[in-house]
Amino acid sequence: MKRPIPLYDFKAFGEAIKKARKEKGESRNKASSDLYISPRYLANIENKGQHPSLQVFYDLVTRYDISVDEFFFPDKSADKSTQRRQLDALLDGMSDKGIRVMTAAAREIADIEQEGAPIRRCGWRRCFLC
């Protein structure tokens, strides 16, 4: 006799996969082809919360830098949220010039978020933040 165990609801995970795939500019056909799965299987994961196989689950979270902690342990803070992992992946692909611009923007945002902190100007003539 089996003990009744409620199944994990993969709906939120599927929505995160779909969002990340679209942000990356990938079609469902391209992603499913690269992962060697059918487009319908991927659509069911994204839209209906179908339980993926462990291998497909792994392939999806690594492909789209999804943090599974926020889905499995929602009451605990994850080391890195999905957004932070995706931002890290974008930063890894940037040149040093792009990193300098992002660093200046991040400093500006940090200053603004601190109450009462004066806003620094970066000194770059064409800066859209200053």
N, C-alpha and C positions, 0 to 999 in steps of 0.2 A: 504494500500500500504506500503510495506516494504522499508526501506531505504537501499540501497546497502552498505554493509560493507565488506571490504576485510577481508578474513579469515586469522587468524594468521598462519604462516608457521611453523609447528612443526618439520621440517626436522633437524635443528641443535639440537633440544632437543632430538630427536630420536637417532641421532649420539652419543650424550653424554651418553645416557642410554646404548647404545650398547657397547661403550668404557668402561664404568664403570662396566658393567656386565662381560665383558671379563677380565678386570683387576682383578676382584674379583674371576675369575676362574669358573664362573657359566655357565652352558649350558642354551640355550634358553628354553629347555624343563623343566629344574629344576626351573628356575625363573617363567615361566608361570604356572607351577604346584603349586608353593608356593603362587602365586598371584591369583589363581583360574581363570585364563584366558587361552585362547587357544594360542598355540605357534604361529599360523598364525597371530593372533591379535598383539602379541608382535613383530613379524617380521615386520608387516606393520607399527607399531609405529617407530621401529628402522630404517627401510630402506626407507619407503615412506613418513614418516612424518604424518601418520594418526593421527587424533585428538583422544587422549584417553579420556575416561570418566573422570570426576573429581576424582572419587575414585581411578581409576587406575593411574592417574597422581600423586595423593598424595602418593599412595603406591610405585610408582617408585622413586620419588624424595627422600622419606624417606629411602627406602631400599638402595639406592646407594649414599646417601648424595650429591645430586645434588642441586646446588644453582640456583634457578629459576630467581633470580634477573638479572643474566648476560644474560638471554634470553629475559626477558620482558622489562628490562631497560638497554639496552646495552650501552647507553651514560652515565649512572651513574655508579659510582664504587660501587660494592656490598660490604656488610660488610665482607663476606667471599666468595671467589671464590669456585667453585666446587673442585678444587685441594686442597685448604686449608681445606675444610670440610672433604674430604677423608683422608687427612693426619691426621687430628684430630682424626678421627675414628680409624686409624691405631695406633696412639700413645696411645689412650685409652686402646687398647688391649695389650700394651707392659708391660713388667716387669720393675722394677726400674733399673735393669742393662741395659736393652735396652734403657731406657730413658736417662741414663747417656751417653751412646755412641752417641745417637742422639743429645743430648745437646752439646757434644764436637764437633760433626760434624757441627752443626748449628753455633756455635761460630766461627769455622774455616772459614766457608763460609761467614759469616758476615764480618770477618776481610779481607778476600780476596776481597769482593765487595767494601770495603771502600778503595778508592785510597790512596796509600802510607802507609797504615797501615802495621806494621810488622806482619809477620805470627807467631803465637804462636805455640808451640809444646805442645801436651797434656801430653807427658811423658809415655804414654802407649806403651810398647815394640812392641806389635803386631798391632799397629794402622796403617791402610792402608792409612790414610790421611796425615800422617806426614812424 
